[in-house]
Amino acid sequence: MAKRQNTPKSTSSLLYLRVSTIEQLKGVSLDAQEERLRAYCVMNGLQVVPGDVFREEGVSASIALQNRPCGARLLERVNEGVTNVIALKLDRLFRDAEDALRQTKAWDRAGVTLHLIDMGGASLNTTSAMGRMLLTTMAGFAELERNLVAERTALSLAHKRLHRQVFNHAPYGFDIVGCALVENPAELAIVNLIRERRNDGWSLQMIATALNEDHVPTKLNGRWYARTIKNILDSDIYDHFETEEKQPQTVVLRQLKGAS
C-alpha cells in the first residue's frame, strides 16, 4: 500500500461492526453499534457511503480481519481510497496486538485514519502521535487480558479434570451424573486395553482398526480413528485411574459389547 501525497483531508469513511456468536446470545446488537458509529461520524463531519457499512455477524475475533467475509471487503475499500475506518473498539477489528499494530501501521503509511469510539469511555484516532501511542499501549493491554483469560480458563479446566468434575462432554471412560464425572468401568477397561496395546508396540492405527473389527463403540457410537486413540493416550484424566484387577482382553471386549 503506497503512501499518499499530501492532499486535503478526506472525510470518506467506512464503518465496521462485529459480534461473535456468544455475544449474540448475550443480546449484543449490531444495530446498537451502528447507531453509535453513525453518531460519531455526524459529530466529526465524516461521510459514510451507504455501501461502506460492514456488518460481521457471528464471527469470532480469533479470525484475522482479512479472513473474515466483511473484513476482506473492508480492506479492498481502503485500497480503493477510503481514508477513515471507524469501529467501536479495538477487539472488533483485530485478533491480537501484533495483528492490530501491523495493520494500523500500514494504514498510517497510506494516510488512513483508524477511529475507535469507545476506548474506556473516550474516543481515539490515529491522526496524531499521541493517538498512535495510546493505540499501541491499549493493544498490548488488550492482548494481556486475553492471555490472562486463557490462562484462567486452562487452570479451571485442569482443576475440573483433576477432581472429576464436568468440564465439557463426558470423556471416554466416564459418564456425567449431575456435575460430576463418574467412572464407566467397561469403557475404562478399554482404556487400559488401549494402553497395553500401545506399550506392546501397536501403532495408533492398528489399535483403532482392532477396536473397529471387534465392534467396540466409541463414546458416541462411532468408529475409532488413530486420532481418537491418541487423544485418549494423551489425556491426563486417566492418570490417577487403575483397575483393581486386569481382565483378559476377550472378557473386556465381551463386557463392553454387551453393555452397548
N, C-alpha and C positions, 0 to 999 in steps of 0.2 A: 504494500500500500504506500504509494508515493506521498511525500509531504506536499501539502498545498501551498500555493503562493499566498502572500498577504492580500486578502480581499475583504470587502465589507462583511461584517459578521452576519452569518446566515441564521435565520430563525427556523429553517426546515427541521422538523423533529419527528421522531417516531416513539411510540410507547411500547414497552414490553411488560407483559403481565404473565405470571405463572403461579399455579397452585399444584401441589402434589396430590396424589390420591388420598393420602391420610389427611391432608389439610381440608380437602373437600368434605370428608366425613365429619370434620370438626366445624363445618359451616363457613370456612374461609371462602370469600366470594371474589371472583374476577371482576364483577361489576363494581364492587366497592373499591377495588384497586384502581380501576379505570377512572372512576369518578374523581379520586384524589389526584391522579396524574394529570387529568384534564384541567382541574382547578389550578394546579401548579403552573401549567403552560399558560393559562389565561393571565395569571398574576405576573408572569415573567415575559409576556409578549412572544411566546413561542407558538409557531404554527404547526398543526398536525394535519397531515393529509389523511382523509378517511381510510385509505388502504394501508396506512402506516401504523395500524394498531395491531400488535401481535399478541394473541391470547393463547398461552400454552396451558392446556388443561390436563391434569392427571399425569404430569411429567416430573420426575424426581430431579432434585438438584444435583444428584450424583452423575447425571448425564451432561457431558460437555456441551456448551452452547451450540457449537457447530454441528452437533449430532442430534439436536432437537429439531423437529419439523419447522416450528416458527423461528427458532434461533438461527437456523441456516438461512432463512429468507431475510431475517433482520441483517445479517452480515452482508448479504447481497445488496440490500438497500443502502447500507453505509458505504459500500464501494461505489454505488451509483451517485453519491453526493450528499446524502443526508448528513447533517453536521451535529445533531443533538440526539442522544439516546437517553430516554427518561424511564426509570424504573423505580419501584417502591423502595427496595433495599438491595444490598449487595448480593445476598443469597438468592434473589430472584433470578439473577443472571449467571452467576458463576458457581462452580462446584468447590473451589478451594482458592487459597491465596495465590498460588502460582498461576492458576488459570486467570484470576482477576487481574493480576499485575501484568501478565504478558499481553492480554487483550487491551487493557486500558493504555498501556504504553504504545501499542500500535495505533490505537485511536488518537492518542495525543500527537504522535508524529504526523498523522493525517489531518489534524485540525478538527477532530471530532470530540465533542464535549459529552462526558457522562454526567447525568444528573441523578442523584439518589435523594428522594424526597423525605424519607423517614429514617434518619440515622440517629437514633436516640432522641427523637423529638425535633431534630433540626434537619434542614436540607444541606446537601453537599454537592458541589460540582467541581470538575477538574480543569476549569479555566485558569485557576491560579496555582502557584507553587504550594500555597498553604492547603488548598483543596486536594492536590495530589498527595501531599504528605499525610493528610488525615485519612485519605483513602488507603494508602499503604499500611498505616497503623491499624485501621479498622479491619482490613483484610486479614492481617496477622492475628488479631484477637478473635475474629470470626472462625478462623481455622483452628485456633487453640481451643475454642469452645466445642467445635465439632469433635476434635480429638479426645477431649475430656469426656464428652458424652459417650463416645465409642469405648473408651476405657471403662467407664462405669457400667456400661451395658455388658461388656465382656466379663467383668468381675461378678456382676449379678448372675449371669448365666452359669459361670463356673461354680458359684455358690449353690445354685439350684441343682446343678448336676451332682455335686458332691453330696448334697443332702437328699437326693432323690425326690426333688420337687418338680412339678410340671414347669417346663420352660419353653416348650413348643409342642409338636406332635409327639406321641409316645415312641421312643426309640425301640428298635427290635430288642426283645428280651424283657420288656416292661409293658404294663397296662396302666392307664390313667384311672385312678379311683379318687374322686374329689380333686384335691390339689396335690395329690401325692402320686409318685411313680411306684407301682407295686410289681414285684418280680413275677415274671411269667416263666415258670420252671421249664416248660417244654422248649420255649424259644432260647432260654439261657443255655440249655443243653446243646442246642445247635451252635450257639456262640462258642462254647467250649470245643465242639467238634471242628468248627472253622479254625480255631486257634491251633488245635492239634495237627490238623492237616497242613496248615501253613508251616508249623515247626518241623513237620516231616518233609518239607521241601516242595509241597504242592504250589503251583502258581495260582494267582488270583483267579484266572480264567478257568483253570482246572477245578477249583473249589466250586465256582459258580455253576459250571457245567454239571458237576456231580449232583449238586443240590437240585438242579432243574430235572435231571434224569430220575432222581428219587422222588420227584413231585413234592418237594418241600416248599411250602408257600413263603413268600416274604411277608412283611407286616401288612402290606396292602394286597396280599394275594396275587402278586405279580411274579415276574421272573427275576432270577438272580443274575447280576452282572459283575464283572470284575470290580467296577467302581463301588458297587454295593458292599462287596466283601471288604474292600479297602477301607471304606467308611467305618465298618464295624471294628476292624483291626486297629484303626487309628483312634477310635473314641476312648476317652478316659472314663466313661461312665461304668465300664466293666472292670476297672482296675481293682476295686475292692470286693469283687464277687468271685467266689469259688464254690463249686458244687461240693457237697459233703462227701459224695461218693461217685466216682466216674462210672458211667454205664457203657456197655458195649454199643458201638455205633448203630448196629441193627435195631437195638431196643430204643435208642434215642429217636431214630428216624420213624419207627413204627408208632411211638407215642405221639410225636408231633403230627404225623399224618392222620392219626386217629382223632386228635383234638381238633383238627381243621375240618 
